[in-house]
Amino acid sequence: MNAIGYIRISTKDQSKYSLDVQADSIREYCRRNGLELLNIFRDNGECSDTFDRADFLALEDFIKKHKGSVRYLIIMDHDRFSRDLAEALLKIKQFEKKFHIKVLSIDEPLDLDINDPDVFLQRAFKYLMANQELLKIRKRTKGGIYNAMAAGRFVQKAPLGYKNARGESGKGIIIVDETKAHLIQKIFELYMAGIPYYLINDEVKKLGYQLKANGAIQAVLSNCVYAGLIKVPAFEKNPERYVKGLHQALISEEDFWKVQEMMGKMKAVKRKQPAEDVPLRGILKCWCGNNLTSGWSKGKLKYYLYYLCPKHRNVSLSGQKLHEQFKEVLRNLSLNEKQISYIREAAKEKMKDNLEKRKIGLDAKNKELLEVERQIDQLEQKLLEDKIEPSTYKKWYPKYTQKKAEILAELSRIKKNTKDIWDRLADKLDLLLNLEGLYEQLPVIGKHQLINAVFNQGLTYLDGSYRTPNLTPALLHNELIMKEKGLLLIEQPSMVWRQIPLSSPYRTDIELFFRRFGTFGEAGGLD
């Protein structure tokens, strides 16, 4: 009589018997009982609660091809067959009824009556115990994952911007992928500048990253891992919570939570027309708070662009009129030579103050750098003098060099943070003499960034005028003229005036101006 064997071991559900031990036991059983063993099918690392396993499926194919020639399926123990009570009993019944194959473990005789009530009860009890053990394994695994996450470890495949690695203890960690981390930082930077999802998508594609799903940008922005956090799910009586991760953050927590707040208020802007034709779509709002969308109406000779609110569709606004009026607003907001000169001088003084404040931080980091360099020198010297083993050197050298790299990166950040902002602003200041011309030469993503820098609290249109709750103080010089012409109304001027130092002759708060314009241009397409 012919028989086949089946052996299995799982990475999560480890048997005390190896695959080789199981195979030897099955061969011995067949020899003892005079069975000819045609084949042994083995699944290594497959789970026990499903029969959708590579070699088990091959076993079923073998049975179908050799129907009638196989009489027994031999297993070492029933928990190697399955740990799911219902699935196991159903599969055994199927083999018996459809293929006349008896499933036996090596501790069961060939003439076992599987229809005997006592045999059924014994088998059911074995599978019940195996099922209970599976549930225990799952609970232990879930508890282990929970504990790892609660300790700050990321336990899944590394997201974009990180790579999976092994820590000193051999446990899985994630480390920064220097080739892709800048993409994540760029996505957050653009979104905080008020750029819609689809334009962010276009921009990062230019940098070489192909997003595979429509919601990829939102998924990145929603991922707390980039802020150095781990979201620990609820488990047993413990509620869901966030903990500090062991990995390096790519953005600050402050920026992450700011983005979450923005995402809660802002809906995705869908692209319906060529973006360059409708620069105000997705950024100009109706008085009700909804972003204006756009469309085209057919005239006698050509098509005409118009903007409309998705809620108040009975009101449409001429695209040509809005565009021309907005350009006139920008002409009135442009600075003059005297204001530019004042900003340059005031900014230099501000930079001096900031550099003095940063000097303390630089001194502390330089001391740290000297100390870690001393440790590296000592380590190398001890290796040369045979005072330490090569294995000790290999263990500590990467740690010290990594620490040195972190300190150098921090020094670079501290040094360039103020200087780079000033350099970029100084290079771009003359552009503010002609905001209309600047707006015209920018791509739509730059137009949006410029509008958000100027009208940081939003821009609406009502009764023939643009309106904003507040305006960057540096650009308030023609406020009354724009109001008289009905071009732009500042609805909360008193709030603006309170922000402006009395000592500022051109109503320019330099610090606020730097925050708005200091980084403008990089994403806007000016570089």
C-alpha positions in Angstrom: 0.0 0.0 0.0 1.2 3.5 -0.9 1.5 6.4 1.4 2.7 10.0 1.3 4.0 12.1 4.2 3.6 15.7 5.3 5.8 17.7 7.6 5.6 21.4 8.6 7.3 23.9 10.9 6.4 27.5 11.4 8.5 30.5 12.2 5.8 31.7 14.7 4.6 28.3 15.8 7.8 26.4 16.4 7.5 22.7 17.0 10.0 20.9 19.3 10.7 18.6 16.4 12.7 19.7 13.3 11.7 18.9 9.8 14.3 16.1 9.6 13.1 14.5 12.8 9.5 14.6 11.5 10.6 13.0 8.1 12.6 10.3 9.8 9.7 9.4 12.1 7.3 9.1 9.1 9.8 6.9 7.2 10.1 4.6 10.3 6.3 4.4 10.7 6.0 3.4 7.0 8.8 0.8 7.3 7.2 -0.7 10.4 3.8 -1.0 8.8 4.9 -2.2 5.4 3.9 1.0 3.5 5.6 2.3 0.4 6.4 6.0 1.0 6.0 7.7 -2.4 6.9 11.3 -1.3 7.2 13.6 1.7 5.9 17.2 1.3 7.4 19.8 3.5 6.4 23.3 4.4 9.1 25.3 6.1 8.0 28.5 7.9 4.3 28.2 6.9 1.5 29.1 9.3 -0.7 26.5 10.9 -4.1 28.0 10.7 -4.6 27.7 6.9 -4.0 25.0 4.2 -3.0 27.7 1.7 0.6 26.5 2.0 3.0 26.0 -0.9 3.8 22.3 -0.4 0.4 21.4 1.0 -1.1 22.6 -2.3 1.5 20.5 -4.1 0.5 17.6 -2.0 -3.2 18.0 -3.0 -2.1 18.2 -6.7 -0.2 15.0 -6.3 -3.2 13.3 -4.7 -5.4 14.4 -7.6 -2.9 13.2 -10.2 -2.5 9.8 -8.5 -6.1 9.3 -7.4 -6.7 5.8 -6.2 -3.0 4.9 -5.8 -2.4 6.7 -2.4 -4.1 5.2 0.6 -2.5 7.0 3.6 -1.3 10.5 4.5 1.1 10.2 7.4 2.0 13.0 9.7 4.1 13.0 12.9 1.4 14.7 15.0 -1.9 16.3 14.3 -0.7 19.8 15.2 1.7 19.5 12.2 -1.4 19.0 10.0 -3.2 22.0 11.3 -3.9 24.0 14.5 -7.4 25.1 13.3 -10.0 22.6 14.7 -12.7 23.3 12.2 -10.4 23.4 9.1 -8.6 20.2 10.2 -11.7 18.1 10.7 -13.2 19.4 7.4 -10.0 18.6 5.4 -9.7 15.1 6.9 -13.3 14.3 6.0 -12.7 15.7 2.5 -9.6 13.4 1.9 -11.5 10.4 3.2 -14.7 11.0 1.2 -13.2 12.3 -2.1 -9.9 10.4 -2.4 -10.4 7.5 0.1 -7.2 8.6 1.9 -6.8 8.1 5.6 -4.9 10.8 7.6 -2.9 9.2 10.4 -0.3 10.3 12.9 2.6 8.1 13.8 1.1 7.1 17.1 -2.1 5.8 15.4 -2.5 2.2 13.9 -3.3 1.6 10.2 -6.6 0.0 11.0 -7.8 2.9 13.1 -11.6 3.4 12.6 -11.9 7.1 12.1 -15.7 6.9 12.2 -15.5 5.6 15.8 -17.0 8.2 18.2 -14.2 7.8 20.6 -11.6 8.2 17.9 -13.4 11.3 16.7 -13.5 12.7 20.2 -9.8 12.0 20.8 -8.8 13.7 17.5 -11.1 16.6 18.2 -9.5 17.1 21.6 -6.0 17.1 20.0 -7.0 19.7 17.5 -8.8 21.7 20.2 -5.6 21.8 22.3 -3.6 22.7 19.1 -6.1 25.5 18.4 -5.7 26.7 22.0 -1.9 26.8 21.6 -2.2 28.7 18.4 -4.3 31.3 20.1 -1.8 31.5 22.9 1.0 31.9 20.3 -0.9 34.7 18.6 -1.5 36.5 22.0 2.2 36.2 22.9 3.2 37.5 19.5 0.8 40.4 19.7 2.0 41.1 23.2 5.6 41.0 22.0 4.9 43.4 19.2 3.0 45.7 21.6 5.9 45.7 24.1 8.4 46.4 21.3 6.3 49.4 20.0 5.8 50.7 23.5 9.6 50.7 23.9 9.9 52.9 20.8 10.8 50.2 18.2 9.4 50.3 14.7 8.5 46.6 13.9 7.3 46.8 10.3 8.8 47.4 6.9 10.6 50.7 6.9 8.6 53.6 5.3 10.0 55.8 2.6 12.9 57.8 4.0 14.1 54.9 6.3 15.8 51.5 5.9 15.4 48.4 8.0 18.5 47.4 10.0 19.7 45.6 13.1 20.6 47.3 16.4 23.4 46.3 18.8 21.1 43.7 20.4 20.2 42.2 17.1 16.7 43.5 17.2 15.1 45.2 14.2 15.4 49.0 13.9 15.0 51.6 11.2 17.7 54.1 10.2 17.6 57.1 8.0 17.9 56.5 4.2 20.0 59.5 3.2 19.0 59.0 -0.5 15.3 59.5 0.1 14.9 61.4 3.4 14.9 64.7 1.6 11.8 63.7 -0.3 9.9 63.4 3.0 11.2 66.7 4.3 10.2 68.3 1.0 6.6 66.9 1.1 6.1 68.4 4.6 7.8 71.7 3.7 5.5 72.1 0.6 2.3 71.2 2.5 3.0 73.6 5.3 3.5 76.3 2.6 -0.1 75.6 1.6 0.6 73.7 -1.6 -2.2 71.2 -2.6 -1.6 67.5 -2.7 -1.5 67.1 -6.5 1.1 69.8 -6.9 3.2 68.3 -4.2 2.9 65.0 -6.1 4.1 66.7 -9.3 7.1 68.3 -7.4 8.4 65.1 -5.8 8.1 63.2 -9.1 10.5 65.7 -10.5 12.9 64.7 -7.7 12.8 61.1 -8.9 10.2 59.5 -6.6 7.3 57.8 -8.4 4.2 57.8 -6.1 2.3 54.5 -6.6 -1.1 55.5 -5.1 -3.3 58.6 -5.2 -3.2 58.9 -1.4 0.5 58.5 -1.1 1.1 62.2 -0.1 -1.6 62.0 2.5 -0.1 58.8 3.9 3.3 60.4 4.2 1.9 63.4 6.0 -0.1 61.3 8.4 2.8 59.0 9.4 4.0 59.9 12.9 7.2 57.9 12.4 8.7 60.8 10.5 8.4 62.9 13.7 10.3 60.3 15.7 7.1 58.9 17.2 5.6 55.4 17.4 1.8 55.0 17.4 1.1 52.2 19.9 -2.3 50.5 19.3 -4.7 49.7 22.1 -3.9 46.4 23.7 -6.0 44.7 26.5 -6.6 47.5 29.0 -4.0 49.9 27.6 -5.4 52.7 25.3 -3.8 53.8 22.0 -0.9 56.2 22.6 2.2 57.8 21.0 5.7 57.2 22.4 9.1 58.5 21.5 10.7 56.2 18.9 14.3 54.9 19.0 14.8 56.1 15.5 15.9 59.5 14.2 13.2 61.9 13.3 13.1 63.5 9.8 10.8 66.4 10.9 10.0 68.0 14.2 7.0 67.0 16.3 5.8 70.6 16.2 5.6 70.5 12.4 3.9 67.0 12.4 1.1 68.1 14.7 0.7 71.3 12.8 0.3 69.3 9.6 -2.3 67.0 11.2 -4.3 70.1 12.2 -4.0 71.5 8.7 -5.1 68.2 7.1 -8.2 68.1 9.4 -9.3 71.4 7.9 -8.1 71.1 4.3 -9.5 68.8 1.7 -7.6 67.5 -1.3 -7.8 69.7 -4.3 -8.5 67.7 -7.4 -7.0 68.6 -10.7 -9.6 69.3 -13.3 -7.9 71.8 -15.6 -4.3 72.5 -16.5 -3.0 74.0 -13.3 -1.0 76.8 -15.0 -4.3 78.2 -16.5 -6.0 78.4 -13.1 -3.4 79.6 -10.6 -6.0 80.7 -8.0 -7.8 77.4 -7.9 -7.3 75.6 -4.6 -6.0 78.7 -2.8 -8.6 81.4 -3.3 -11.6 80.8 -1.1 -15.3 81.7 -1.3 -16.7 83.8 1.6 -18.2 80.5 3.0 -14.7 79.0 3.4 -14.7 76.6 0.5 -11.9 76.6 -2.0 -13.0 78.0 -5.4 -12.9 75.5 -8.2 -12.8 76.4 -11.9 -14.4 75.7 -15.3 -14.8 77.0 -18.8 -17.8 78.4 -20.6 -18.1 78.5 -24.3 -18.6 81.9 -25.9 -19.2 82.8 -29.6 -15.5 82.8 -30.5 -13.6 81.2 -27.6 -13.9 79.6 -24.2 -13.8 81.7 -21.0 -12.4 80.7 -17.7 -14.4 81.2 -14.6 -14.1 80.4 -10.9 -17.0 79.2 -8.8 -17.8 77.9 -5.3 -18.8 74.2 -5.2 -21.5 75.2 -2.7 -22.8 78.4 -4.4 -22.8 77.3 -8.0 -25.2 80.0 -9.1 -22.4 82.6 -8.7 -19.5 82.5 -11.1 -16.5 84.8 -11.2 -14.7 85.8 -14.4 -11.2 84.3 -14.4 -9.8 87.1 -16.5 -11.2 89.7 -14.1 -9.9 87.9 -11.0 -6.4 87.5 -12.6 -6.1 91.1 -13.6 -7.3 92.4 -10.3 -4.9 90.1 -8.4 -2.0 91.4 -10.5 -3.0 95.0 -9.6 -3.0 94.0 -5.9 0.5 92.6 -6.3 1.6 95.9 -8.0 0.4 97.8 -5.0 2.0 95.4 -2.5 5.4 95.6 -4.2 8.1 97.3 -2.1 10.1 100.4 -3.0 13.9 100.9 -3.0 13.8 102.7 0.4 11.9 99.8 2.0 14.2 97.2 0.6 17.2 99.2 1.9 15.7 99.4 5.4 14.9 95.6 5.4 18.5 94.8 4.4 19.9 96.9 7.3 17.4 95.7 9.9 17.9 92.1 8.8 21.7 92.4 9.3 21.2 93.6 12.8 18.7 90.8 13.5 21.2 88.2 12.2 23.9 89.6 14.5 21.6 89.1 17.5 20.7 85.6 16.4 24.4 84.6 15.8 25.3 85.7 19.3 22.5 83.6 20.8 23.7 80.6 18.8 27.3 81.0 19.8 26.7 79.2 23.1 25.1 76.2 21.3 28.0 76.1 18.8 30.6 76.1 21.6 28.9 73.2 23.4 28.7 71.1 20.2 32.3 71.8 19.4 33.3 70.5 22.8 31.3 67.3 22.1 33.1 67.0 18.7 36.5 67.3 20.3 35.6 64.7 22.9 34.4 62.1 20.3 37.4 62.7 18.1 39.6 62.1 21.2 37.7 58.8 21.8 38.3 57.7 18.2 42.0 58.5 18.5 42.3 56.6 21.7 40.5 53.6 20.2 42.8 53.5 17.2 45.9 53.9 19.5 44.8 51.0 21.7 44.3 48.8 18.6 47.8 49.6 17.4 49.2 48.8 20.8 47.3 45.5 21.0 45.5 46.7 24.1 42.1 45.7 22.7 40.9 43.0 20.4 39.9 43.8 16.8 36.3 42.7 17.6 36.2 45.4 20.3 37.5 48.0 17.8 34.8 46.9 15.3 32.1 47.2 17.9 33.0 50.8 19.1 34.4 52.4 16.0 31.0 52.6 14.2 29.4 54.0 17.3 32.0 56.8 17.6 31.9 57.7 13.9 28.2 57.7 13.9 28.2 60.0 16.9 30.7 62.3 15.2 28.5 62.4 12.0 25.5 63.4 14.1 27.5 66.2 15.8 28.8 67.5 12.5 25.3 67.4 11.1 24.0 69.4 14.1 26.8 71.9 13.8 26.1 72.4 10.1 22.4 72.9 10.9 23.1 75.5 13.6 25.6 77.4 11.4 23.5 77.4 8.3 20.0 77.9 9.8 20.4 81.7 10.2 23.0 82.3 7.5 21.1 80.4 4.8 17.9 82.2 5.5 19.6 85.5 5.3 21.5 84.6 2.1 18.3 83.4 0.4 16.4 86.4 1.5 19.1 88.8 0.5 19.2 87.2 -3.0 15.5 87.5 -3.4 14.8 90.9 -1.8 15.0 92.8 -5.2 12.3 90.5 -6.5 9.9 92.2 -4.1 10.2 95.4 -6.0 8.0 93.8 -8.6 5.7 91.2 -7.1 3.6 91.1 -10.2 6.6 90.2 -12.4 7.7 87.7 -9.9 4.3 86.1 -9.8 4.2 85.9 -13.6 7.5 84.1 -13.9 6.7 81.5 -11.3 5.2 78.0 -12.0 1.9 77.4 -10.3 3.5 75.8 -7.2 5.6 78.9 -6.8 2.5 81.1 -7.2 0.8 79.3 -4.4 3.8 79.6 -2.2 4.1 83.3 -2.8 0.4 83.8 -2.1 0.6 81.9 1.1 3.7 83.9 2.2 1.9 87.2 1.6 -1.7 86.2 2.7 -0.7 83.7 5.4 -4.2 83.7 6.9 -6.0 83.0 3.6 -7.4 85.0 0.7 -11.1 85.2 -0.1 -13.2 87.1 -2.7 -16.5 88.9 -2.0 -18.4 91.7 -3.6 -15.8 92.5 -6.1 -12.8 92.7 -3.7 -10.1 90.4 -2.4 -10.2 90.1 1.3 -7.8 88.8 4.0 -7.9 88.8 7.8 -4.3 89.9 8.0 -1.4 90.9 5.8 2.4 90.6 6.2 3.3 94.0 7.9 6.1 94.6 5.4 3.5 95.1 2.7 1.0 97.4 4.3 2.3 100.7 2.8 -0.5 100.9 0.2 -3.3 99.5 2.3 -5.5 102.6 2.1 -5.1 103.0 -1.7 -6.1 99.3 -2.3 -9.1 99.8 0.0 -10.2 102.9 -1.8 -9.9 101.2 -5.2 -11.8 98.1 -3.9 -8.9 95.9 -4.7 -8.1 94.4 -1.3 -9.7 94.8 2.1 -7.9 93.9 5.3 -10.7 92.8 7.6 -8.8 92.8 11.0 -6.3 95.7 10.6 -6.1 96.3 14.4 -4.6 92.8 14.8 -1.9 93.7 12.3 -1.0 97.0 13.9 -0.5 95.4 17.3 2.2 93.2 15.7 4.3 96.1 14.4 7.0 97.8 16.5 6.6 101.6 16.8 10.3 101.9 16.0 9.8 100.4 12.5 9.6 103.4 10.1 8.2 101.2 7.2 5.8 99.2 9.3 8.0 96.1 8.9 8.3 93.4 11.6 11.6 91.9 10.4 11.3 88.7 12.4 7.9 88.0 11.0 9.1 89.0 7.5 11.9 86.4 7.8 9.6 83.7 8.9 7.3 84.3 5.9 9.9 85.0 3.2 13.1 83.5 4.6 12.7 80.2 2.9 10.6 81.4 0.0 11.8 80.5 -3.5 13.4 77.1 -3.0 10.1 75.2 -3.6 8.7 78.1 -5.7 11.0 77.6 -8.6 13.3 80.6 -8.1 16.6 78.7 -7.6 
